Amino acid sequence: MQKIKKIFKYFKYKIFAKYRKGYGVHSPFLYHFVRENLYGNRYFYAFDDIAELRYDLLCSDEKISVTDFGVGSEKMKDNIRKVRDIAKYSAVSEKFGEMLFKTVEYYKPKTILELGTSLGIGTLYLALPDSKATIYTIEGCPETAKKASDNFKELNVKNIKQLIGNINDKLPELLNGIDKLDFVYFDGNHRKDATLNYFYQCLTKAHNDTIFYFDDIHLSEGMEEAWKEIKKNEKVTLTVDLFFSGIVFFRKELSKEDFTVNF
Ligand SMILES: C[S@@+](CC[C@H](N)C(=O)[O-])C[C@H]1O[C@@H](n2cnc3c(N)ncnc32)[C@H](O)[C@@H]1O
């Protein structure tokens, strides 16, 4: 039933969402965001490196024992999972990964946090645009985190700091030790309470130019409620709903508006 509802919502989004390629957008900020990061055809060699790595993972027969702290997976019920299935069902897609890369390359955040590393595909899209940025990434499952670490080594990426443990414990520890967050990718534990808890914690380190990126905002009723509450927060100005994810800006120079952009 949940799945049928989501398919219905997706069709509704595809029919009614506007601003494809930036057409009709009045906000200059949003126009540039859409043109450059959603529909811009900027190409980077790193896209091929990540695509090759993903291909290798999708061909892997290796099995690992997974400890799941989140809502789990609809597709993978067993705790012994094939790496290829994790790559297929948990990793960010190429389309959204490249959009993340372009967004990071465009706004140049220096302190980046990812909640939920999985195999590290999303982490690489965040880390490869700028070797001087620091990417903190938290993963609860030790065996999955080990695979991610191997992937970072394979691509010789040095600006990633992995934290292994429950986000509930690791996030407050990390926030205690850093001054600010420039970009946060919320992609672990897709429950309403957890999402809001992580949002309010990260908000304490957000500033005018910070960007928050939430995955799976329409996954469930709970996630819909969390997204609504986030949009309403007084510090939040412009938000962009891309159906599979939502982007939040805090820039005071922007008016408080919520956009749904066809992507
Ligand atoms: C959807 S996957 C992340 C995908 C990755 N961000 C990407 O873009 O490729 C979610 C990951 O979050 C981890 N996770 C979920 N809840 C967690 C929690 N409470 N603490 C730590 N890790 C958690 C899961 O083990 C899983 O590997």
The ligand as a MOL file (V3000), in Angstrom:
LIG
                    3D

  0  0  0     0  0            999 V3000
M  V30 BEGIN CTAB
M  V30 COUNTS 27 29 0 0 0
M  V30 BEGIN ATOM
M  V30 1 C 20.6290 4.8170 2.1790 0
M  V30 2 S 22.0910 4.2520 2.9060 0 CHG=1
M  V30 3 C 23.2280 5.5720 2.6270 0
M  V30 4 C 23.6130 5.7410 1.1890 0
M  V30 5 C 24.7520 6.7080 0.9620 0
M  V30 6 N 24.5340 7.9450 1.6830 0
M  V30 7 C 24.9210 7.0220 -0.4900 0
M  V30 8 O 24.5830 8.1390 -0.9030 0
M  V30 9 O 25.4130 6.1800 -1.2300 0 CHG=-1
M  V30 10 C 21.7460 4.4600 4.6220 0
M  V30 11 C 22.8780 3.9810 5.5250 0
M  V30 12 O 22.6350 4.5450 6.8050 0
M  V30 13 C 23.0090 3.6240 7.7910 0
M  V30 14 N 22.2340 3.9550 9.0210 0
M  V30 15 C 20.8900 3.9910 9.1530 0
M  V30 16 N 20.5470 4.3610 10.4030 0
M  V30 17 C 21.6950 4.5760 11.0720 0
M  V30 18 C 22.0090 4.9850 12.3920 0
M  V30 19 N 21.0530 5.2520 13.2960 0
M  V30 20 N 23.3090 5.0970 12.7380 0
M  V30 21 C 24.2910 4.8260 11.8520 0
M  V30 22 N 24.0660 4.4490 10.5680 0
M  V30 23 C 22.7930 4.3180 10.1800 0
M  V30 24 C 22.6520 2.2760 7.2150 0
M  V30 25 O 23.4540 1.2510 7.8130 0
M  V30 26 C 22.9410 2.4850 5.7170 0
M  V30 27 O 24.2120 2.0060 5.3890 0
M  V30 END ATOM
M  V30 BEGIN BOND
M  V30 1 1 1 2
M  V30 2 1 2 3
M  V30 3 1 2 10
M  V30 4 1 3 4
M  V30 5 1 4 5
M  V30 6 1 5 6
M  V30 7 1 5 7
M  V30 8 2 7 8
M  V30 9 1 7 9
M  V30 10 1 10 11
M  V30 11 1 11 12
M  V30 12 1 11 26
M  V30 13 1 12 13
M  V30 14 1 13 14
M  V30 15 1 13 24
M  V30 16 1 14 15
M  V30 17 1 14 23
M  V30 18 2 15 16
M  V30 19 1 16 17
M  V30 20 1 17 18
M  V30 21 2 17 23
M  V30 22 1 18 19
M  V30 23 2 18 20
M  V30 24 1 20 21
M  V30 25 2 21 22
M  V30 26 1 22 23
M  V30 27 1 24 25
M  V30 28 1 24 26
M  V30 29 1 26 27
M  V30 END BOND
M  V30 END CTAB
M  END
